[in-house]
Amino acid sequence: MQKNNTQKKFKIMIPHHEYWTTYLRAIQKALSNEYYYYKTGTIAAEKLDDVLIKLNDYYRLDETPKERFNRFKSGFSVVVIHLLKVADTYHFILMARSNESKTGLFFEREKYADATDKKHRISFNECYEFVRINKSGYEFEKKQKKYESDNTEKIENKDSEIKIQNIIVSSKNEVWTVKISEKEQNRILQNFNDALRKNNFQIIKQICYGMCHWIGFAGVREDYVVLKNKLQKRFAMYYASFPKTNTTKYPYKILDDLYKMPPKINSIRFSNKNTNDKGINGGKITKSAIESK
């Protein structure tokens, strides 16, 4: 009798997310823990095990949070991965926390981006993006200017030249939130204006519906209120210029007559139970706007 030499395939057990809400939340937590450097991509479901085994060999993705923290304190860069399952595809983001010299396999092998750089924010579908703000609510951005190697800014004031050291913002003074990208907001305004000119009330309803179902992170909720007010003002101004006698063609005076948008969208809250920086779907949503997978 012939022996079966087939060996059982080894698997790396990396939990994955099935909802955008918990996926974004996991990334937000990683950013809060200074995992600023990242690479994104997709993996076909049938190739997931092989890819994870390879990545684990490089970056020790199966480490516990404690093991990862101890390695970082010993001077090593560390890496986490977060996975989102959409149909037969896994979206992934590799996120690295750098040591002082930014060394390690991740920085040697990957074509990575810096999430603190305004030009390379972590974004999805050109809609949601991660933004760093300080606790007082003012956005903090890295300066994209080239100055002298002593890391100073020069400010010319008539006859004097004052050198001011760049202020390094501590992670204790910053928070990360999700916002709606400027590009997406401009797209919505353009589509709304086009629909107004064509009296396409169905498109206007679709725009309002989509905004009402944004994922309710703090930054997104702020953007919702600002953009909603713009749409309402634009709608009222546009239809105020038409004859009020023709109620068939112009049946609405204000946007609320067509689609009543709530004053604000619901927030999302997560419990900290059963969560860690490995991306486990432990985020319990207690209140949330409806989202699509």
Buried (B, 14 or more C-beta within 10 A) or exposed (E): EEEEEEEEEEEBEBEBBEBBBBBBBBBBBBBBBBBBBBBBEEBEEEEBBBBBBEBBEBBBBEBEEEEBBEBBEEEBBBBBBBBBBBEEEBBBBBBBBBBEEEEBBBBEEBEBBBBBEBEEBBBBEEBBBBBBBEEEEEEBEEEEEEEEEEEEBEEEEEEEEEEEEEEEEEEEEBBBBBBBBEEBBEBBBEBBEEBBEEBEBEBBEBBBEEBBBBBBBBBBBBBBEEBBEBBBEBBBEBBEEEEEEEEEEBEBBEBEEBBEBEEEBBBBEBEEEEBBBBBBBBBEBEEBBEBEE
